[in-house]
Each structure stands twice: as structure tokens, then as C-alpha cells.
Amino acid sequence: MNVFRGELIPMSEEQKRPPEGREENLSGGDAFKVDLYFWLQALVMALVSLILLFTFVGRVIGVQGSSMVPTLHDKDMLLLQSIGYEPKPGDIVVLTKESFMPQPIVKRVIAVGGQTVDIDYAAGTVAVDGVALEEDYIKEARWDLYADNGVNHITVPEGHIYVMGDNRNGS
């Protein structure tokens, strides 16, 4: 077994001096200014990075209300992906429509452009392109209060999506 045994050898005064041209003669005030400059530079870079991240990549949003119970609850926080996202049936999305509601709403995508949606209010089922959805994520299937509105067949226009809340009686 090899064992290295070392000794501490003190440095000479010449070895302790910085190399020629690298002396730092900063007074206390100047050192503070340099430190402050570097901290401000780091803070500005972090702030710019966060702004770019939340503008182009994603953002954080809070859920308001009970329309997505039991999947999401009031005041839950969501991290959203913005860039390169194409909605698919089953996805949870955040929508904004100033004429409808001033704050963003959170809903589940039921169908996308070109698909048909059939809603049977009596049975509490939703079918897309004739196939009933297995919606184990919904709170309850009864929608008695909508039974008289007559809307039961929708064709989703291209470039649009059809959404519903998971809490169908409170959405």
C-alpha cells in the first residue's frame, strides 16, 4: 500500500505577491462599487431571463373557481407551456376571451376542429365523432339544468376547440 506523506511548506513573501500587473489596489468604497455592479448585472440578467421565459416558453397561472373539480381546485397553480403547443382532446387548457370573461378560464379539450360532439343530457354522456368518451375525470354526469337548452350536436369549426369543465354541473 502506497501512502503519501506530505509536508506544509510556508510560502515566501515573493510567492505571496500577485504576478506583475495584477495588483489590485481597490479601496473599500471602490470594492463595494465593483461588488454592487456585479450583483446588479446578475440581477438584470436573471430578470431578463425570467421575462423571456414567461413570454415565449410558459407561464404560471392560478385556477379560479370550481369548474374543474375534482381534477383541479380553486387556487391550484398550473405551469403552462406556450411554445410549440397544439391542443389535443383530453388536454387541460387555459383560455382568455375578453368579451366572455376578463380573467383566464381553465377547461378540458373535448374536441378539435372538424370533429362532431354529441351531448346526451338525459344520460349525461358526451360522444366525439360518434364514440362515447370515457370520462373518469368528471365529478358527476348529471346535467339536469341543461336538459332543456336543445344543444346536443356541435360540429367544431376548423381552427377552434370545444371545451368543457370536469365539474359539469358547476362549469
Steps between C-alpha positions, in 0.01 A plus 500: 500500500639836398457780745586856408629706778497871441642797677377856515767734374446869571491736199764766466398867486581503128262207433220678688511806272270497194670478159627821342214725378233322705514704816160596626505826686129551563399707793198392707261730307628386161470133597140562607424664165648205310299253712184705451559513124536121475190439716293743292625337182399155629160629611429662162600181315273290724209741447545506122520118495178469700317745274611312187412166659148605600439683171605228256519166682234486770337668795348429838128554556264442789171311467194705593175330587375143512433421133784243484432317829604221573807534273591858598379706794465871569843666547696205354801619298574387144821526300400556137695419185458769236748430224439220251173381655207366299185413703388136498182344641541432872749783555437764764529849352477859617283729288449874493217680328455858612140520376405189697705526822775742596711237680639179344294181534625142533316226306555156343515460120218272386540533122708688243418652161306273267369267769135468603380501860174338607375563852230281650377704797264228623774237516773751592734385222714674243594336168763626254461382141241246621724343767396556863780643712619314808509790739630362827625851583156667530339571835149384409313420181161664570424825320131546575519875484613487133243241386268757343754706302474282186873506421605142444697491171795728423750494214819672612622748235858463373748695709274478809468268797200387705558504876309402812574507871543179699234621744219498242233622744718788618678602183 
